[in-house]
């Protein structure tokens, strides 16, 4: 496969290619990826470049290198680069809380009011509204925007499970997230759904990009942090 220095460091390009193969199932979990000499030949690069790519994959939690054995795939799902620790939902579960997702609506909307959406998703995109319940009480309100190429059904009964898994199954593979946080009083609709007064709530804006830096998911989330603080766990 041809790679070029114009797209950035070679080892990062190779890392992204191998990671995509892992996520798409070409390299299965608990199996070995091709040996270094095979990858050197495929990408026409040095052993050092391949080793740097594998080191990055290891740091991100996708593979584990064992001397005398090879490099084994540890994970075949998207691993957030911000942390190798527990996701917020996993943290809540480990504390004994019950977290439940409920779909509110899914529709096709005009994206012209949001420049970044129109630039990456065209004039229309999906809008998915979801509610997370913490111990049966409204906790987080999500509004997700995803491109029409996801080919989602507008039947709420068919839209279940993880949104990111659904995107992956449609060939939309997330490479990185960008999260921004602010405090804002939400609109009356969100306030009503979360059963909160007109007060400031934690707001998270998430942009999810593929390996070509195309925006494939944009979401706005409001958290009722009086119920539970938003926790980001960092591990070494």
Residue frames as qw, qx, qy, qz and C-alpha x, y, z in Angstrom:
[[0.000, 0.888, 0.459, 0.000, 0.00, 0.00, 0.00],
 [0.432, 0.437, -0.010, 0.788, 1.31, 3.44, -0.94],
 [0.340, -0.840, -0.316, 0.281, 1.78, 6.07, 1.71],
 [0.454, 0.614, 0.026, 0.646, 3.31, 9.51, 1.32],
 [0.417, -0.217, -0.391, 0.792, 5.10, 11.96, 3.59],
 [0.101, -0.324, -0.209, -0.917, 2.74, 14.67, 2.35],
 [0.607, -0.521, -0.441, -0.407, 0.06, 13.19, 4.64],
 [0.525, -0.739, 0.285, -0.310, 2.26, 13.37, 7.73],
 [0.250, -0.534, 0.804, -0.070, 4.61, 10.99, 9.58],
 [0.550, 0.174, -0.737, -0.352, 4.70, 7.58, 7.91],
 [0.175, -0.020, -0.927, 0.331, 4.43, 5.64, 11.15],
 [0.342, 0.246, 0.470, -0.776, 1.17, 7.43, 12.04],
 [0.607, 0.289, -0.344, -0.655, -0.31, 6.64, 8.63],
 [0.465, 0.130, -0.874, -0.056, 0.64, 2.98, 9.04],
 [0.054, 0.081, 0.786, -0.611, -0.76, 2.97, 12.57],
 [0.510, 0.259, 0.167, -0.803, -4.10, 4.30, 11.27],
 [0.612, 0.256, -0.594, -0.455, -4.22, 1.69, 8.49],
 [0.333, 0.052, -0.921, 0.193, -3.52, -1.20, 10.86],
 [0.207, 0.142, 0.618, -0.745, -6.02, 0.15, 13.39],
 [0.602, 0.248, -0.112, -0.751, -8.72, 0.36, 10.71],
 [0.565, 0.171, -0.777, -0.217, -8.00, -3.24, 9.72],
 [0.111, -0.030, -0.869, 0.481, -8.39, -4.28, 13.36],
 [0.373, 0.225, 0.377, -0.817, -11.69, -2.41, 13.76],
 [0.653, 0.304, -0.288, -0.631, -13.06, -3.78, 10.48],
 [0.898, -0.125, 0.360, -0.219, -12.19, -7.35, 11.47],
 [0.706, 0.584, -0.401, 0.007, -9.36, -8.00, 9.03],
 [0.342, 0.305, -0.762, 0.457, -7.12, -8.66, 12.03],
 [0.654, -0.517, -0.460, -0.307, -9.26, -10.48, 14.59],
 [0.443, -0.720, 0.348, -0.405, -9.14, -10.07, 18.35],
 [0.757, -0.429, 0.491, -0.048, -6.63, -12.40, 20.06],
 [0.880, 0.339, 0.179, 0.280, -4.85, -13.13, 16.75],
 [0.511, -0.442, 0.218, 0.704, -1.45, -11.88, 15.62],
 [0.411, 0.856, -0.036, -0.311, -1.04, -9.05, 13.12],
 [0.839, 0.476, -0.132, 0.228, 1.51, -9.66, 10.31],
 [0.754, -0.373, -0.015, 0.540, 5.14, -9.84, 11.38],
 [0.125, -0.817, 0.111, 0.552, 7.37, -6.77, 11.11],
 [0.288, -0.247, 0.666, 0.642, 9.20, -7.95, 7.93],
 [0.242, 0.517, 0.779, 0.260, 5.83, -8.48, 6.20],
 [0.012, 0.915, 0.338, -0.221, 4.66, -4.97, 7.11],
 [0.282, -0.621, 0.340, 0.647, 8.03, -3.47, 6.12],
 [0.286, 0.050, 0.758, 0.584, 7.64, -4.99, 2.66],
 [0.155, 0.699, 0.693, 0.084, 3.98, -4.00, 2.30],
 [0.039, -0.960, -0.207, 0.183, 4.55, -0.33, 3.19],
 [0.672, 0.507, -0.056, 0.536, 8.13, -0.07, 1.85],
 [0.224, -0.879, 0.209, -0.366, 9.45, 1.43, 5.09],
 [0.288, 0.456, -0.752, 0.379, 12.11, 0.64, 7.65],
 [0.549, -0.294, -0.761, 0.181, 11.81, -1.63, 10.67],
 [0.168, -0.144, -0.429, 0.876, 12.00, 1.44, 12.94],
 [0.350, -0.074, -0.192, -0.914, 8.94, 2.98, 11.25],
 [0.641, -0.248, -0.656, -0.312, 6.91, -0.21, 11.71],
 [0.484, -0.227, -0.684, 0.496, 7.97, -0.49, 15.35],
 [0.032, 0.053, 0.235, -0.970, 6.90, 3.11, 16.03],
 [0.520, -0.160, -0.399, -0.738, 3.50, 2.40, 14.44],
 [0.661, -0.253, -0.707, -0.007, 3.05, -0.72, 16.60],
 [0.307, -0.115, -0.549, 0.769, 4.12, 1.18, 19.72],
 [0.275, -0.063, 0.007, -0.959, 1.39, 3.75, 19.06],
 [0.661, -0.201, -0.550, -0.468, -1.20, 0.99, 18.62],
 [0.574, -0.185, -0.710, 0.365, -0.03, -0.50, 21.91],
 [0.083, -0.039, -0.365, 0.926, -0.33, 2.86, 23.69],
 [0.466, -0.073, -0.165, -0.866, -3.90, 3.20, 22.38],
 [0.573, -0.103, 0.666, -0.466, -4.81, -0.24, 23.71],
 [0.793, 0.368, -0.186, -0.449, -5.31, -2.09, 20.41],
 [0.853, 0.282, -0.432, 0.084, -2.35, -4.49, 20.50],
 [0.630, -0.690, 0.357, -0.009, 0.17, -6.11, 22.79],
 [0.592, 0.613, -0.523, 0.033, 3.68, -7.04, 21.68],
 [0.838, -0.454, 0.298, -0.043, 5.25, -10.20, 23.14],
 [0.042, 0.697, -0.688, -0.199, 8.89, -11.04, 22.57],
 [0.138, -0.212, 0.959, 0.130, 9.33, -14.23, 20.58],
 [0.365, 0.431, 0.805, -0.183, 5.61, -14.50, 19.82],
 [0.182, 0.418, 0.514, 0.727, 4.49, -11.42, 17.88],
 [0.159, -0.004, 0.187, -0.969, 1.94, -8.63, 18.20],
 [0.041, -0.403, -0.914, 0.008, -1.52, -9.73, 19.37],
 [0.224, -0.460, -0.287, -0.810, -4.77, -7.81, 18.85],
 [0.067, -0.143, -0.746, 0.647, -6.29, -6.87, 22.22],
 [0.307, 0.547, 0.472, -0.619, -9.28, -4.79, 21.15],
 [0.238, 0.247, 0.686, 0.642, -11.30, -4.58, 17.93],
 [0.023, -0.865, -0.501, -0.027, -13.52, -1.69, 19.04],
 [0.228, 0.772, -0.056, 0.590, -12.84, 2.04, 19.03],
 [0.633, -0.427, -0.381, 0.521, -10.57, 2.96, 21.93],
 [0.004, 0.987, 0.107, 0.118, -10.84, 6.66, 22.90],
 [0.637, 0.402, -0.281, 0.594, -7.40, 8.24, 22.74],
 [0.208, -0.749, 0.188, -0.600, -8.09, 10.54, 25.69],
 [0.495, -0.481, 0.596, -0.410, -7.89, 7.66, 28.15],
 [0.484, 0.124, -0.857, -0.121, -7.27, 3.97, 28.51],
 [0.156, 0.010, 0.758, -0.633, -9.39, 4.02, 31.66],
 [0.187, 0.477, 0.853, -0.094, -13.08, 3.36, 32.05],
 [0.051, -0.441, -0.415, -0.794, -15.64, 5.28, 30.01],
 [0.286, -0.230, 0.318, -0.874, -18.05, 7.41, 32.02],
 [0.802, -0.137, -0.223, -0.537, -20.85, 4.87, 31.57],
 [0.770, 0.043, -0.608, 0.190, -18.57, 2.04, 32.74],
 [0.160, 0.235, -0.550, 0.785, -17.57, 4.12, 35.75],
 [0.556, -0.225, 0.113, -0.792, -21.23, 4.57, 36.69],
 [0.878, -0.057, -0.399, -0.257, -21.88, 0.84, 36.33],
 [0.597, 0.159, -0.646, 0.449, -18.85, -0.02, 38.49],
 [0.092, -0.213, 0.465, -0.854, -20.33, 2.20, 41.23],
 [0.104, 0.293, 0.913, -0.265, -23.52, 0.16, 41.16],
 [0.353, 0.429, 0.117, -0.823, -25.66, 2.63, 39.22],
 [0.539, 0.403, 0.730, 0.121, -28.19, 1.58, 36.60],
 [0.078, 0.479, -0.272, -0.831, -27.86, 3.42, 33.26],
 [0.510, 0.444, 0.736, 0.037, -30.59, 3.06, 30.64],
 [0.049, -0.170, 0.400, 0.899, -30.87, 4.57, 27.14],
 [0.400, 0.599, 0.651, -0.239, -34.17, 5.72, 25.66],
 [0.260, 0.193, 0.498, 0.804, -34.73, 6.94, 22.11],
 [0.188, 0.552, 0.370, -0.723, -36.82, 10.09, 21.81],
 [0.607, 0.721, 0.153, -0.296, -36.76, 10.76, 18.07],
 [0.494, -0.207, 0.570, 0.623, -34.87, 10.22, 14.82],
 [0.461, 0.808, 0.313, -0.191, -35.41, 12.43, 11.80],
 [0.597, 0.255, 0.263, 0.714, -33.75, 14.04, 8.80],
 [0.113, -0.886, -0.232, 0.385, -33.07, 17.74, 9.32],
 [0.467, 0.829, -0.020, 0.307, -31.63, 20.69, 7.43],
 [0.760, -0.343, -0.102, 0.543, -27.98, 21.19, 8.38],
 [0.387, 0.658, 0.117, 0.635, -27.55, 24.66, 6.85],
 [0.356, -0.898, -0.015, -0.257, -27.80, 26.37, 10.22],
 [0.699, -0.594, 0.336, 0.212, -24.60, 24.65, 11.34],
 [0.383, 0.786, -0.429, -0.227, -21.65, 25.44, 9.06],
 [0.162, -0.467, 0.869, 0.013, -19.51, 22.49, 10.20],
 [0.631, 0.199, 0.719, -0.214, -22.41, 20.09, 9.66],
 [0.640, 0.713, 0.100, -0.268, -23.14, 21.38, 6.17],
 [0.165, 0.760, -0.603, -0.178, -19.44, 21.30, 5.25],
 [0.133, -0.328, 0.935, -0.020, -19.04, 17.64, 6.22],
 [0.353, 0.234, 0.882, -0.208, -22.56, 16.22, 5.91],
 [0.058, 0.332, 0.663, 0.668, -24.21, 18.18, 3.13],
 [0.279, -0.335, -0.102, -0.894, -27.53, 20.04, 3.27],
 [0.789, -0.371, -0.083, -0.483, -29.31, 17.32, 5.28],
 [0.255, 0.313, -0.864, 0.301, -28.34, 14.90, 8.01],
 [0.594, -0.438, -0.671, -0.065, -29.89, 12.64, 10.61],
 [0.193, -0.514, 0.395, -0.737, -30.84, 14.09, 13.98],
 [0.659, -0.243, -0.711, 0.024, -31.11, 11.54, 16.79],
 [0.313, -0.592, 0.290, -0.684, -32.44, 12.56, 20.18],
 [0.708, -0.138, -0.684, 0.108, -31.79, 10.24, 23.14],
 [0.451, -0.713, 0.219, -0.490, -32.21, 10.28, 26.90],
 [0.528, 0.146, -0.773, 0.320, -30.04, 8.48, 29.44],
 [0.652, -0.640, -0.104, -0.392, -31.66, 7.53, 32.73],
 [0.277, 0.365, -0.747, 0.482, -29.59, 7.12, 35.89],
 [0.005, -0.159, -0.865, 0.475, -31.34, 4.85, 38.36],
 [0.095, 0.609, 0.777, 0.133, -34.60, 5.47, 36.45],
 [0.037, -0.858, -0.231, 0.458, -34.25, 9.28, 36.64],
 [0.575, 0.778, 0.090, 0.237, -33.50, 11.56, 33.62],
 [0.659, -0.549, 0.138, 0.496, -29.78, 12.28, 33.63],
 [0.250, -0.364, 0.464, 0.768, -28.37, 13.15, 30.18],
 [0.601, 0.685, 0.316, -0.266, -30.08, 14.54, 27.08],
 [0.439, -0.253, 0.588, 0.630, -28.26, 13.86, 23.79],
 [0.610, 0.721, 0.123, -0.305, -28.80, 15.30, 20.33],
 [0.569, -0.252, 0.611, 0.490, -26.65, 13.55, 17.70],
 [0.552, 0.718, -0.100, -0.411, -26.12, 14.58, 14.07],
 [0.573, -0.223, 0.714, 0.335, -24.78, 12.00, 11.60],
 [0.193, 0.359, -0.520, -0.751, -24.50, 11.94, 7.78],
 [0.803, 0.220, 0.058, -0.551, -27.19, 10.41, 5.58],
 [0.547, 0.419, -0.714, -0.119, -24.69, 7.83, 4.33],
 [0.240, -0.220, 0.841, -0.432, -25.32, 6.03, 7.63],
 [0.482, -0.093, -0.682, -0.542, -28.62, 4.89, 6.02],
 [0.101, 0.053, 0.808, -0.578, -30.47, 4.64, 9.33],
 [0.178, -0.531, -0.774, -0.297, -34.11, 3.64, 9.51],
 [0.184, -0.387, 0.117, -0.896, -36.49, 6.30, 10.85],
 [0.764, -0.415, -0.410, -0.276, -38.26, 3.60, 12.85],
 [0.256, -0.697, 0.498, -0.447, -37.24, 4.15, 16.50],
 [0.909, -0.238, 0.261, -0.219, -37.97, 0.50, 17.30],
 [0.913, 0.325, -0.057, 0.238, -35.14, -0.54, 14.96],
 [0.298, 0.715, -0.362, 0.519, -32.62, 1.88, 16.42],
 [0.804, -0.592, -0.017, -0.060, -31.13, 0.14, 19.44],
 [0.871, -0.121, -0.019, 0.476, -27.77, -0.26, 21.10],
 [0.415, -0.558, 0.114, 0.709, -24.69, 1.91, 20.78],
 [0.437, 0.862, 0.043, -0.255, -24.75, 4.71, 18.21],
 [0.022, -0.739, 0.618, 0.268, -21.01, 4.30, 17.60],
 [0.473, -0.057, 0.872, 0.111, -21.45, 0.57, 16.96],
 [0.564, 0.649, 0.486, -0.156, -24.26, 1.38, 14.51],
 [0.262, 0.886, -0.254, -0.286, -22.01, 3.83, 12.67],
 [0.268, -0.502, 0.794, 0.213, -19.21, 1.27, 12.55],
 [0.577, 0.229, 0.784, 0.010, -21.54, -1.33, 11.01],
 [0.502, 0.816, 0.257, -0.122, -22.34, 1.21, 8.28],
 [0.750, 0.334, 0.075, 0.566, -18.63, 1.67, 7.52],
 [0.000, -0.875, 0.085, -0.477, -18.28, 4.96, 9.40],
 [0.808, -0.210, -0.367, 0.410, -15.25, 4.35, 11.62],
 [0.225, -0.967, 0.031, -0.118, -14.36, 6.93, 14.27],
 [0.705, 0.339, -0.330, 0.528, -10.68, 7.76, 14.51],
 [0.314, -0.015, -0.452, 0.835, -10.76, 10.48, 17.15],
 [0.193, -0.814, -0.548, -0.010, -13.05, 12.56, 19.35],
 [0.222, 0.267, -0.179, 0.921, -12.90, 16.24, 20.21],
 [0.339, -0.683, -0.643, 0.074, -14.86, 17.23, 23.32],
 [0.087, 0.369, -0.143, 0.914, -15.62, 20.77, 24.46],
 [0.332, -0.542, -0.728, 0.257, -17.34, 21.64, 27.73],
 [0.030, -0.313, 0.055, -0.948, -19.27, 24.70, 28.81],
 [0.020, 0.399, 0.772, -0.495, -22.10, 25.64, 31.17],
 [0.189, -0.102, -0.381, -0.899, -25.39, 26.79, 29.67],
 [0.496, 0.227, 0.551, -0.631, -29.10, 27.03, 30.41],
 [0.186, 0.122, 0.873, 0.433, -30.75, 24.60, 27.93],
 [0.340, -0.190, -0.377, -0.840, -33.95, 25.26, 26.03],
 [0.611, -0.179, 0.340, -0.692, -37.32, 24.61, 27.68],
 [0.888, 0.136, -0.329, -0.292, -37.71, 21.30, 25.85],
 [0.597, 0.267, -0.674, 0.343, -34.49, 19.85, 27.31],
 [0.155, -0.301, 0.549, -0.764, -35.27, 21.31, 30.74],
 [0.773, -0.093, 0.072, -0.623, -38.66, 19.60, 30.66],
 [0.867, 0.173, -0.461, -0.071, -37.20, 16.24, 29.60],
 [0.486, 0.249, -0.654, 0.524, -34.52, 16.34, 32.32],
 [0.529, -0.702, -0.474, -0.055, -37.02, 17.54, 34.93],
 [0.497, -0.212, -0.228, 0.810, -34.79, 20.45, 35.94],
 [0.043, 0.882, 0.273, -0.382, -35.60, 24.09, 36.54],
 [0.520, 0.809, 0.004, 0.276, -34.34, 26.76, 34.17],
 [0.490, -0.793, 0.316, 0.177, -30.75, 26.62, 35.42],
 [0.313, 0.717, -0.602, -0.161, -27.28, 26.16, 34.03],
 [0.963, -0.097, 0.251, -0.029, -26.23, 22.60, 33.19],
 [0.393, -0.472, 0.648, 0.451, -22.98, 21.03, 32.04],
 [0.733, 0.617, 0.049, -0.281, -22.96, 20.99, 28.24],
 [0.537, -0.349, 0.646, 0.415, -20.65, 18.74, 26.20],
 [0.620, 0.678, -0.141, -0.369, -20.05, 19.27, 22.49],
 [0.652, -0.271, 0.661, 0.254, -18.48, 16.24, 20.80],
 [0.580, 0.653, -0.309, -0.377, -17.10, 16.07, 17.27],
 [0.782, -0.174, 0.588, 0.109, -16.16, 12.60, 16.00],
 [0.380, 0.726, -0.408, -0.403, -13.86, 12.30, 12.97],
 [0.981, 0.144, 0.111, 0.073, -12.74, 9.45, 10.74],
 [0.726, -0.287, 0.258, 0.569, -9.14, 8.89, 9.64],
 [0.403, 0.444, 0.358, 0.716, -9.61, 11.40, 6.78],
 [0.106, -0.205, -0.313, 0.921, -10.69, 14.08, 9.30],
 [0.312, -0.340, -0.513, -0.724, -14.27, 13.98, 8.05],
 [0.356, -0.126, 0.523, -0.764, -16.89, 14.77, 10.67],
 [0.393, -0.129, -0.845, -0.339, -19.10, 11.69, 11.03],
 [0.438, -0.630, -0.640, 0.029, -20.89, 12.53, 14.27],
 [0.062, 0.352, -0.246, 0.901, -21.60, 15.74, 16.16],
 [0.464, -0.546, -0.697, -0.027, -23.46, 15.71, 19.44],
 [0.148, -0.516, 0.241, -0.809, -24.75, 18.09, 22.08],
 [0.594, -0.331, -0.724, 0.113, -25.27, 16.66, 25.56],
 [0.283, -0.632, 0.207, -0.691, -26.68, 18.23, 28.71],
 [0.552, -0.073, -0.776, 0.296, -25.85, 16.60, 32.06],
 [0.531, -0.742, -0.084, -0.400, -27.74, 17.00, 35.31],
 [0.504, 0.356, -0.633, 0.468, -24.59, 16.93, 37.44],
 [0.464, -0.454, 0.382, -0.658, -26.61, 17.31, 40.63],
 [0.963, -0.080, -0.021, -0.256, -27.34, 13.61, 40.23],
 [0.882, -0.193, 0.200, 0.380, -23.73, 12.61, 39.54],
 [0.082, -0.806, 0.335, 0.481, -20.58, 14.50, 38.65],
 [0.803, 0.575, -0.150, -0.031, -19.14, 14.04, 35.18],
 [0.641, -0.587, 0.456, 0.193, -16.00, 11.96, 35.69],
 [0.692, 0.632, -0.349, -0.007, -13.08, 11.55, 33.28],
 [0.815, -0.480, 0.305, 0.108, -10.71, 8.83, 34.42],
 [0.464, 0.751, -0.469, 0.003, -7.10, 8.87, 33.23],
 [0.926, -0.305, 0.189, 0.120, -4.84, 5.83, 33.58],
 [0.176, -0.706, 0.582, 0.364, -1.09, 5.52, 32.99]]
